[in-house]
Amino acid sequence: MIQLIKNKFNDIKFRNKLLLSHLIIALIPIILLGLFSFIQSYRTQIKELKSEAASSLNQISNILDYKINRYNTLAEFMVLNRDFSDVFINNYEENYFAMYLDFRDKVDPMISHIKLMDDNIEGITFYTSGDLLGIRENILPLSELKNKAWYAGFRGRQWVIYDNNVYLVQELISNLKDSNFMVISINFDSIFSDLDKLSDYIFVNIENEKNQIVFNEKKPEEISSIAAMSENRLKISGELKNIDWTIHYYLSNANAYINAFGIFKITVYVILLSLVITFLLIYIFSNNFTRRIIFLKNKVDKVEQNNLDVIIQSTSKDEFGGLTNGIGKMLERINGLIFQVYQAEIAKKESEYNKLISQINPHFLYNTLSFIHWRALKKKDIETSYMVTTLAKFYRKTLNHGRNMVTVENEIEHIHAYLDLQYIMNDGKFEVEYQIDEAILNHSIIHFILQPIVENALKHGFAEPNADGNQLTIAAYPENEEIKMVVSDNGVGMSSEQQKQLLTADSGGCGVKNVNDRIKLYYGKEYGLEMESIQGEGTTVTLTIPLT
C-alpha cells in the first residue's frame, strides 16, 4: 500500500507535488487546531451542563425529601396518637355503639383534620382483620390489601407508585389477634410535578431500592428503556434522605456538541481563509519555480523523440541554470559520439559483409567446381554447361560490382541462380515456389540479405537425409509502407533456443545474425528479421525493410 502511494506520488507533476506537499503541511496544524478547539469547547460545555444539572438535582432532591418527609410525619402523627390507635386495638365484643362513638369522636375528626391540612391527599383507607369491618366505607378487609397488585407483603411504612398513583402504606398498632394498615392516597402530580421537563437536554427517572423504576419523565411508550436512553447520555445520580429512592439525571450531549461545533466552524472558517491565501502564494512561487523545469523537460522530450539537434541552454546562474547547461553540453557530446559510433558500426558491418563474401566465394566455388568436374567426367551433356553458366551468374550477382545496394529484382535473380545450383546439386530433392509482387521489383534494398536465409533453410531445414516433399517458398510484397520478404520451408523446424542462437551467433557462418544487424543498422531498430518455427512442421523467416 505504501509503495502504491509512493508510485502515485512520483507520477504527479513536480508543480503539483509542491502544491500538494505544502497543502498537506498546512492542513496538519489546521486539523489539529480544529480538533483541539472542538474538544476543549465540548469539554467546557459538558462541564457547564453537569454543573447546571448537579445544581438542579440537588434542588429537586431537597423538594422531594421535603414532600416525602411531610407525608411521613402526617402518617406518624396519626399512628402515634393514642386515642386514634386505641380504636384499632380495642376489643369491642359487639358493642357497636361504643365503636360508633370512637369513630365519630376520634377517627373521623382525625381524618378530616389531615385532609384539611393537605388537599393533595385523595383518600385514606384502612385494611383490618378485626371487628371494625362495615363501620365505614373506607374500612376494608385485610384480604383486599393483600390482593392488590402492588402489595408485596411488606410491614411498617412503604411508599408505593403504581399506575400513576401514589400510596403511602402505614402499618397501624395492632393487637395480637389483628393486623391493621392505613393507606393514604396522594395526588401523583403533587409529588412529581417539579420533575416534568426540567430541560430539553435532561431526562429524569427515579428508582427504588430494588432498582425498580418509580418515575419516568416521559411516558413508558415514548422510550424503549432507561438503558437505551443512557447509551447516548451522561448520567448523574442523587439519593433521597427520607426514602430509599435514587434520582437519575440523563444529560443529552447534543447541546454541548452543537455549541462546540459552532466554535469549531468559526475556527475552521478563519483557518480556511488563511489556507486559501497560503495556497495562492504557494501557487505563484511554485509556478515560477517549476517554469524552468517544464522548459527543460520539453527540451529533453524532443531529444527523446530522436531530435538530437535541440539546443539546450540557460543564462541563469543558479542550480537549474547549471543543470540546463550541463545537459546541453552532454547532448553535444552524445551527438559527436553517436556520429563516431555510427561511422564505426558501418565500417564494421561492411567489413563483416566483405568477410562473409570472401568466406563464401572460395568455399562455394571449390565445391561447385569439384562437382562440375565430376559431372563432366561422368556425363557430357548440356546440363553441365547450364551449371557453369548459372554459377557465373550467381557470382556476378553476389559480387554486384562492389555495390551495397541492389534492386529487389536483382536480389531475387541472385537467389534464383543460387537455388538452381542447389537444386541440381541435391538431385532435385526440394521444390521452390516464388511469390513476388512486381510492384516492388524496382525498389532498392541492401545487397545480399536473402541468400544467407535461404542457405540456412536448405542446410538446417532440410537436414534429414532421403526426405521427400521438401518445399521452399520465397515471397516479396509491400505492406503498410514496408517491404516484406519471406522465406518459408516445411523442414524439421527449430526450438526457441535454436532461434535465439541463430540471431545472436554466426551459427556456422551462414550469416543470419549478420543480415539482421545490417538491416537494423541501415534502416533502424524497428526493422530486421522475425522467425516463426514449429519443430517437425517448418520455419518462416520474415525480413522487414522500409518501402523507399
DRENLUM-747352 format. One record per residue (C-alpha): chain; x, y, z; residue in one letter; residue number from 1. Coordinates in pm, whole numbers. Example, Ala and Ser with C-alpha at 12.3 -4.5 7.8 and 13.67 -1.06 7.14 Angstrom:
<recs>
> ch:east:north:up:aa:i
> A:1230:-450:780:a:1
> A:1367:-106:714:s:2
</recs>
This chain:
<recs>
> ch:east:north:up:aa:i
> A:0:0:0:m:1
> A:278:243:92:i:2
> A:465:155:-228:q:3
> A:148:218:-431:l:4
> A:108:563:-274:i:5
> A:473:640:-345:k:6
> A:433:535:-708:n:7
> A:122:750:-748:k:8
> A:301:1044:-590:f:9
> A:601:1001:-820:n:10
> A:369:1015:-1123:d:11
> A:235:1359:-1027:i:12
> A:385:1664:-1195:k:13
> A:651:1844:-996:f:14
> A:448:2164:-956:r:15
> A:153:1965:-827:n:16
> A:384:1784:-588:k:17
> A:491:2119:-444:l:18
> A:131:2234:-409:l:19
> A:20:1903:-258:l:20
> A:307:1881:-10:s:21
> A:259:2240:108:h:22
> A:-115:2191:142:l:23
> A:-65:1874:347:i:24
> A:183:2053:572:i:25
> A:-66:2339:614:a:26
> A:-362:2108:672:l:27
> A:-198:1917:958:i:28
> A:-194:2213:1205:p:29
> A:-538:2320:1080:i:30
> A:-689:1980:1158:i:31
> A:-509:1957:1492:l:32
> A:-614:2309:1591:l:33
> A:-972:2245:1483:g:34
> A:-993:1919:1674:l:35
> A:-832:2076:1979:f:36
> A:-1077:2369:1977:s:37
> A:-1373:2134:1929:f:38
> A:-1264:1900:2210:i:39
> A:-1193:2185:2450:q:40
> A:-1524:2354:2368:s:41
> A:-1708:2026:2404:y:42
> A:-1548:1957:2742:r:43
> A:-1634:2307:2862:t:44
> A:-1996:2268:2752:q:45
> A:-2023:1928:2918:i:46
> A:-1873:2067:3238:k:47
> A:-2123:2353:3243:e:48
> A:-2408:2112:3166:l:49
> A:-2304:1882:3450:k:50
> A:-2274:2174:3689:s:51
> A:-2621:2300:3598:e:52
> A:-2766:1950:3624:a:53
> A:-2600:1887:3961:a:54
> A:-2749:2207:4099:s:55
> A:-3091:2113:3962:s:56
> A:-3060:1760:4101:l:57
> A:-2976:1892:4448:n:58
> A:-3273:2126:4439:q:59
> A:-3515:1857:4321:i:60
> A:-3382:1611:4582:s:61
> A:-3449:1862:4859:n:62
> A:-3803:1929:4733:i:63
> A:-3885:1558:4711:l:64
> A:-3731:1495:5051:d:65
> A:-3947:1768:5196:y:66
> A:-4266:1625:5043:k:67
> A:-4189:1269:5148:i:68
> A:-4095:1378:5497:n:69
> A:-4417:1581:5528:r:70
> A:-4639:1283:5449:y:71
> A:-4428:1054:5667:n:72
> A:-4481:1299:5953:t:73
> A:-4856:1301:5895:l:74
> A:-4864:923:5898:a:75
> A:-4661:912:6222:e:76
> A:-4884:1178:6375:f:77
> A:-5187:959:6319:m:78
> A:-5024:634:6425:v:79
> A:-4870:776:6742:l:80
> A:-5198:938:6850:n:81
> A:-5308:719:7147:r:82
> A:-5681:780:7106:d:83
> A:-5662:707:6731:f:84
> A:-5459:386:6775:s:85
> A:-5679:254:7056:d:86
> A:-5973:234:6817:v:87
> A:-5791:-32:6611:f:88
> A:-5672:-241:6910:i:89
> A:-5985:-230:7129:n:90
> A:-6197:-543:7164:n:91
> A:-6549:-412:7135:y:92
> A:-6715:-754:7166:e:93
> A:-7017:-645:6956:e:94
> A:-7052:-317:7141:n:95
> A:-7124:-134:6817:y:96
> A:-7244:181:6986:f:97
> A:-6910:228:7160:a:98
> A:-6739:157:6828:m:99
> A:-6960:418:6662:y:100
> A:-6875:678:6926:l:101
> A:-6499:613:6890:d:102
> A:-6513:660:6514:f:103
> A:-6730:969:6543:r:104
> A:-6524:1133:6815:d:105
> A:-6170:1008:6733:k:106
> A:-6117:863:6385:v:107
> A:-6336:1083:6168:d:108
> A:-6210:1413:6318:p:109
> A:-5852:1298:6271:m:110
> A:-5906:1208:5904:i:111
> A:-6090:1533:5837:s:112
> A:-5814:1729:6007:h:113
> A:-5545:1556:5799:i:114
> A:-5732:1615:5470:k:115
> A:-5786:1973:5568:l:116
> A:-5413:2014:5623:m:117
> A:-5328:1881:5274:d:118
> A:-5578:1889:4989:d:119
> A:-5343:1666:4778:n:120
> A:-5449:1368:4990:i:121
> A:-5712:1197:4779:e:122
> A:-5825:945:5040:g:123
> A:-5736:741:5349:i:124
> A:-5835:373:5359:t:125
> A:-5797:123:5643:f:126
> A:-5749:-251:5600:y:127
> A:-5818:-472:5905:t:128
> A:-5899:-827:6001:s:129
> A:-6080:-730:6327:g:130
> A:-6432:-626:6432:d:131
> A:-6427:-287:6262:l:132
> A:-6538:-415:5921:l:133
> A:-6850:-247:5790:g:134
> A:-6841:51:6023:i:135
> A:-6724:284:5744:r:136
> A:-6681:263:5364:e:137
> A:-6309:326:5396:n:138
> A:-6257:27:5629:i:139
> A:-6193:-282:5419:l:140
> A:-6083:-639:5481:p:141
> A:-5712:-703:5501:l:142
> A:-5752:-962:5228:s:143
> A:-5832:-688:4977:e:144
> A:-5498:-522:5051:l:145
> A:-5319:-849:5000:k:146
> A:-5491:-889:4664:n:147
> A:-5359:-554:4538:k:148
> A:-5109:-592:4250:a:149
> A:-4866:-355:4416:w:150
> A:-4875:-516:4765:y:151
> A:-4571:-736:4833:a:152
> A:-4628:-836:5196:g:153
> A:-4418:-554:5341:f:154
> A:-4453:-431:5702:r:155
> A:-4401:-95:5865:g:156
> A:-4418:201:5626:r:157
> A:-4388:174:5248:q:158
> A:-4425:417:4957:w:159
> A:-4586:260:4651:v:160
> A:-4602:414:4299:i:161
> A:-4835:216:4079:y:162
> A:-5021:308:3759:d:163
> A:-4969:684:3811:n:164
> A:-5097:656:4169:n:165
> A:-4906:727:4488:v:166
> A:-4981:527:4801:y:167
> A:-4829:568:5148:l:168
> A:-4889:237:5326:v:169
> A:-4855:258:5705:q:170
> A:-4892:-38:5940:e:171
> A:-5102:58:6244:l:172
> A:-5051:-51:6604:i:173
> A:-5228:-387:6626:s:174
> A:-5320:-638:6894:n:175
> A:-5202:-993:6888:l:176
> A:-5511:-1102:6702:k:177
> A:-5547:-845:6431:d:178
> A:-5324:-667:6171:s:179
> A:-5421:-320:6051:n:180
> A:-5290:-100:5769:f:181
> A:-5362:254:5669:m:182
> A:-5322:352:5301:v:183
> A:-5301:724:5219:i:184
> A:-5367:801:4850:s:185
> A:-5174:1110:4738:i:186
> A:-5211:1304:4414:n:187
> A:-4940:1186:4172:f:188
> A:-4868:1527:4021:d:189
> A:-4829:1690:4360:s:190
> A:-4530:1466:4428:i:191
> A:-4357:1470:4088:f:192
> A:-4476:1797:3930:s:193
> A:-4132:1956:3975:d:194
> A:-3968:1681:3767:l:195
> A:-4163:1731:3446:d:196
> A:-3949:1875:3167:k:197
> A:-3672:2031:3367:l:198
> A:-3483:2092:3044:s:199
> A:-3483:1981:2683:d:200
> A:-3148:1815:2750:y:201
> A:-3228:1641:3079:i:202
> A:-3423:1318:3120:f:203
> A:-3518:1210:3473:v:204
> A:-3615:881:3631:n:205
> A:-3636:757:3990:i:206
> A:-3555:405:4109:e:207
> A:-3632:240:4443:n:208
> A:-3400:26:4650:e:209
> A:-3482:-275:4427:k:210
> A:-3377:-82:4113:n:211
> A:-3738:-68:4001:q:212
> A:-3843:245:3814:i:213
> A:-4065:463:4029:v:214
> A:-4094:761:3796:f:215
> A:-4014:844:3432:n:216
> A:-4014:1195:3298:e:217
> A:-4172:1061:2977:k:218
> A:-4447:810:2933:k:219
> A:-4332:448:2904:p:220
> A:-4448:420:2543:e:221
> A:-4224:714:2443:e:222
> A:-3900:540:2539:i:223
> A:-3783:186:2490:s:224
> A:-3587:158:2815:s:225
> A:-3372:356:3052:i:226
> A:-3069:163:2929:a:227
> A:-3138:273:2572:a:228
> A:-3160:634:2682:m:229
> A:-2840:613:2882:s:230
> A:-2632:491:2589:e:231
> A:-2602:840:2437:n:232
> A:-2633:1048:2754:r:233
> A:-2428:1148:3054:l:234
> A:-2559:1033:3391:k:235
> A:-2553:1185:3738:i:236
> A:-2745:1048:4039:s:237
> A:-2856:1155:4384:g:238
> A:-3016:967:4676:e:239
> A:-3309:1097:4881:l:240
> A:-3265:1119:5257:k:241
> A:-3615:1030:5376:n:242
> A:-3680:736:5142:i:243
> A:-3475:469:4965:d:244
> A:-3513:632:4625:w:245
> A:-3241:736:4382:t:246
> A:-3288:1014:4125:i:247
> A:-3104:971:3794:h:248
> A:-3038:1260:3557:y:249
> A:-2951:1160:3200:y:250
> A:-2790:1458:3025:l:251
> A:-2802:1476:2646:s:252
> A:-2469:1587:2498:n:253
> A:-2642:1721:2186:a:254
> A:-2647:2079:2310:n:255
> A:-2283:2065:2413:a:256
> A:-2193:1914:2078:y:257
> A:-2384:2181:1884:i:258
> A:-2223:2467:2079:n:259
> A:-1877:2315:2046:a:260
> A:-1927:2252:1676:f:261
> A:-2029:2616:1628:g:262
> A:-1700:2729:1777:i:263
> A:-1520:2471:1567:f:264
> A:-1680:2603:1246:k:265
> A:-1573:2958:1322:i:266
> A:-1219:2835:1381:t:267
> A:-1223:2638:1057:v:268
> A:-1351:2935:856:y:269
> A:-1068:3154:981:v:270
> A:-807:2887:912:i:271
> A:-950:2807:568:l:272
> A:-921:3174:474:l:273
> A:-557:3159:577:s:274
> A:-519:2837:380:l:275
> A:-659:2998:63:v:276
> A:-413:3286:94:i:277
> A:-132:3037:159:t:278
> A:-237:2831:-144:f:279
> A:-231:3134:-373:l:280
> A:117:3231:-254:l:281
> A:240:2872:-291:i:282
> A:91:2854:-641:y:283
> A:265:3175:-751:i:284
> A:603:3069:-613:f:285
> A:578:2707:-733:s:286
> A:468:2818:-1081:n:287
> A:772:3044:-1110:n:288
> A:990:2771:-966:f:289
> A:871:2495:-1200:t:290
> A:855:2705:-1518:r:291
> A:1221:2640:-1594:r:292
> A:1180:2270:-1509:i:293
> A:898:2245:-1764:i:294
> A:1116:2426:-2018:f:295
> A:1397:2176:-1960:l:296
> A:1154:1882:-1973:k:297
> A:1016:1996:-2310:n:298
> A:1368:2010:-2450:k:299
> A:1450:1665:-2314:v:300
> A:1122:1528:-2461:d:301
> A:1234:1644:-2805:k:302
> A:1567:1469:-2753:v:303
> A:1374:1155:-2652:e:304
> A:1192:1176:-2986:q:305
> A:1533:1146:-3161:n:306
> A:1559:1518:-3225:n:307
> A:1926:1549:-3129:l:308
> A:1962:1891:-3289:d:309
> A:1786:2064:-2997:v:310
> A:1982:2345:-2835:i:311
> A:1957:2333:-2453:i:312
> A:2099:2643:-2292:q:313
> A:2029:2878:-1998:s:314
> A:2158:3219:-1882:t:315
> A:2064:3155:-1518:s:316
> A:2345:3118:-1265:k:317
> A:2162:2901:-1010:d:318
> A:2149:2522:-984:e:319
> A:1886:2486:-1257:f:320
> A:2088:2702:-1491:g:321
> A:2393:2483:-1429:g:322
> A:2185:2169:-1479:l:323
> A:2039:2300:-1806:t:324
> A:2378:2398:-1948:n:325
> A:2524:2066:-1834:g:326
> A:2255:1872:-2019:i:327
> A:2315:2087:-2329:g:328
> A:2689:2012:-2327:k:329
> A:2618:1644:-2265:m:330
> A:2384:1640:-2566:l:331
> A:2658:1790:-2784:e:332
> A:2900:1518:-2674:r:333
> A:2635:1249:-2731:i:334
> A:2581:1375:-3087:n:335
> A:2954:1354:-3152:g:336
> A:2978:1006:-3003:l:337
> A:2673:884:-3197:i:338
> A:2826:1003:-3521:f:339
> A:3153:831:-3439:q:340
> A:2979:507:-3336:v:341
> A:2760:519:-3646:y:342
> A:3059:552:-3876:q:343
> A:3244:280:-3687:a:344
> A:2945:46:-3699:e:345
> A:2900:95:-4072:i:346
> A:3267:21:-4127:a:347
> A:3241:-284:-3905:k:348
> A:2937:-422:-4088:k:349
> A:3095:-356:-4424:e:350
> A:3398:-543:-4306:s:351
> A:3184:-833:-4186:e:352
> A:2993:-830:-4511:y:353
> A:3310:-839:-4718:n:354
> A:3449:-1108:-4492:k:355
> A:3132:-1312:-4539:l:356
> A:3152:-1275:-4916:i:357
> A:3519:-1372:-4916:s:358
> A:3440:-1677:-4699:q:359
> A:3154:-1789:-4916:i:360
> A:3323:-1740:-5254:n:361
> A:3622:-1976:-5219:p:362
> A:3424:-2239:-5034:h:363
> A:3130:-2241:-5266:f:364
> A:3348:-2211:-5576:l:365
> A:3557:-2509:-5465:y:366
> A:3256:-2735:-5406:n:367
> A:3080:-2628:-5721:t:368
> A:3381:-2665:-5949:l:369
> A:3456:-3005:-5798:s:370
> A:3105:-3115:-5868:f:371
> A:3119:-2978:-6224:i:372
> A:3442:-3165:-6274:h:373
> A:3286:-3487:-6150:w:374
> A:2980:-3434:-6370:r:375
> A:3193:-3354:-6673:a:376
> A:3386:-3681:-6630:l:377
> A:3074:-3885:-6583:k:378
> A:2848:-3728:-6844:k:379
> A:2890:-3500:-7132:k:380
> A:2558:-3324:-7157:d:381
> A:2404:-2980:-7178:i:382
> A:2332:-2975:-6800:e:383
> A:2700:-2917:-6725:t:384
> A:2704:-2616:-6948:s:385
> A:2393:-2484:-6769:y:386
> A:2555:-2522:-6430:m:387
> A:2864:-2336:-6535:v:388
> A:2650:-2055:-6677:t:389
> A:2438:-2041:-6363:t:390
> A:2748:-2038:-6143:l:391
> A:2888:-1747:-6332:a:392
> A:2561:-1563:-6300:k:393
> A:2548:-1634:-5927:f:394
> A:2894:-1493:-5864:y:395
> A:2824:-1194:-6076:r:396
> A:2516:-1112:-5866:k:397
> A:2699:-1188:-5546:t:398
> A:2987:-952:-5615:l:399
> A:2747:-686:-5758:n:400
> A:3046:-490:-5888:h:401
> A:3129:-387:-5531:g:402
> A:2799:-200:-5469:r:403
> A:2597:-238:-5146:n:404
> A:2255:-153:-5287:m:405
> A:2059:-360:-5541:v:406
> A:1700:-372:-5660:t:407
> A:1455:-632:-5531:v:408
> A:1459:-780:-5880:e:409
> A:1840:-828:-5873:n:410
> A:1822:-988:-5528:e:411
> A:1555:-1233:-5649:i:412
> A:1763:-1318:-5960:e:413
> A:2060:-1383:-5733:h:414
> A:1852:-1623:-5521:i:415
> A:1712:-1784:-5832:h:416
> A:2062:-1861:-5958:a:417
> A:2169:-1989:-5619:y:418
> A:1870:-2223:-5587:l:419
> A:1913:-2353:-5942:d:420
> A:2262:-2467:-5849:l:421
> A:2144:-2615:-5522:q:422
> A:1859:-2793:-5696:y:423
> A:2098:-2970:-5932:i:424
> A:2349:-3045:-5656:m:425
> A:2078:-3202:-5440:n:426
> A:1931:-3408:-5724:d:427
> A:1607:-3214:-5716:g:428
> A:1515:-3313:-5358:k:429
> A:1324:-2989:-5295:f:430
> A:1080:-2766:-5477:e:431
> A:1082:-2387:-5488:v:432
> A:783:-2155:-5525:e:433
> A:824:-1782:-5590:y:434
> A:554:-1532:-5490:q:435
> A:694:-1195:-5594:i:436
> A:483:-879:-5625:d:437
> A:608:-696:-5937:e:438
> A:519:-359:-5779:a:439
> A:835:-368:-5565:i:440
> A:1086:-510:-5817:l:441
> A:1249:-172:-5883:n:442
> A:1283:-69:-5517:h:443
> A:1638:-56:-5383:s:444
> A:1746:-268:-5087:i:445
> A:2081:-356:-4931:i:446
> A:2264:-635:-5110:h:447
> A:2297:-998:-5003:f:448
> A:2018:-1032:-4743:i:449
> A:1819:-1328:-4881:l:450
> A:2098:-1575:-4968:q:451
> A:2206:-1643:-4602:p:452
> A:1842:-1704:-4503:i:453
> A:1781:-1941:-4796:v:454
> A:2110:-2121:-4736:e:455
> A:2014:-2172:-4370:n:456
> A:1678:-2319:-4476:a:457
> A:1847:-2570:-4712:l:458
> A:2120:-2660:-4469:k:459
> A:1917:-2693:-4148:h:460
> A:1553:-2709:-4257:g:461
> A:1609:-2998:-4498:f:462
> A:1870:-3167:-4283:a:463
> A:1703:-3510:-4278:e:464
> A:1851:-3737:-4548:p:465
> A:1625:-3902:-4806:n:466
> A:1333:-3675:-4707:a:467
> A:1069:-3625:-4972:d:468
> A:830:-3339:-5031:g:469
> A:1066:-3061:-4923:n:470
> A:908:-2728:-5019:q:471
> A:1072:-2386:-5013:l:472
> A:866:-2068:-5068:t:473
> A:1013:-1725:-5136:i:474
> A:775:-1428:-5124:a:475
> A:816:-1049:-5152:a:476
> A:532:-796:-5128:y:477
> A:455:-445:-5000:p:478
> A:260:-397:-4675:e:479
> A:189:-76:-4479:n:480
> A:474:127:-4632:e:481
> A:710:-167:-4579:e:482
> A:860:-446:-4790:i:483
> A:812:-797:-4656:k:484
> A:1048:-1069:-4783:m:485
> A:952:-1414:-4657:v:486
> A:1145:-1744:-4675:v:487
> A:938:-2048:-4565:s:488
> A:1023:-2416:-4552:d:489
> A:842:-2728:-4438:n:490
> A:1154:-2881:-4287:g:491
> A:1242:-3001:-3938:v:492
> A:1181:-2665:-3767:g:493
> A:1370:-2519:-3472:m:494
> A:1329:-2484:-3098:s:495
> A:1304:-2140:-2937:s:496
> A:1659:-2180:-2809:e:497
> A:1785:-2252:-3161:q:498
> A:1603:-1947:-3297:q:499
> A:1760:-1728:-3029:k:500
> A:2107:-1869:-3102:q:501
> A:2061:-1809:-3475:l:502
> A:2010:-1435:-3414:l:503
> A:2288:-1399:-3156:t:504
> A:2572:-1601:-3314:a:505
> A:2719:-1667:-3655:d:506
> A:2573:-2017:-3639:s:507
> A:2812:-2197:-3868:g:508
> A:2887:-1900:-4096:g:509
> A:2550:-1870:-4262:c:510
> A:2530:-1506:-4160:g:511
> A:2166:-1481:-4038:v:512
> A:2273:-1258:-3748:k:513
> A:2482:-1052:-3989:n:514
> A:2178:-993:-4212:v:515
> A:1964:-889:-3913:n:516
> A:2232:-650:-3784:d:517
> A:2286:-493:-4129:r:518
> A:1914:-426:-4174:i:519
> A:1883:-264:-3832:k:520
> A:2195:-56:-3891:l:521
> A:2079:72:-4231:y:522
> A:1707:111:-4168:y:523
> A:1661:138:-3789:g:524
> A:1587:-86:-3490:k:525
> A:1220:-131:-3583:e:526
> A:1325:-333:-3893:y:527
> A:1501:-670:-3920:g:528
> A:1421:-1042:-3901:l:529
> A:1131:-1225:-3737:e:530
> A:1121:-1603:-3700:m:531
> A:833:-1844:-3653:e:532
> A:918:-2211:-3627:s:533
> A:746:-2526:-3510:i:534
> A:956:-2837:-3471:q:535
> A:855:-3100:-3723:g:536
> A:647:-2853:-3930:e:537
> A:889:-2594:-4064:g:538
> A:1025:-2242:-4030:t:539
> A:923:-1900:-4163:t:540
> A:1168:-1608:-4167:v:541
> A:1029:-1261:-4244:t:542
> A:1257:-969:-4341:l:543
> A:1104:-624:-4296:t:544
> A:1255:-314:-4456:i:545
> A:1105:27:-4537:p:546
> A:939:86:-4871:l:547
> A:1171:354:-5011:t:548
</recs>
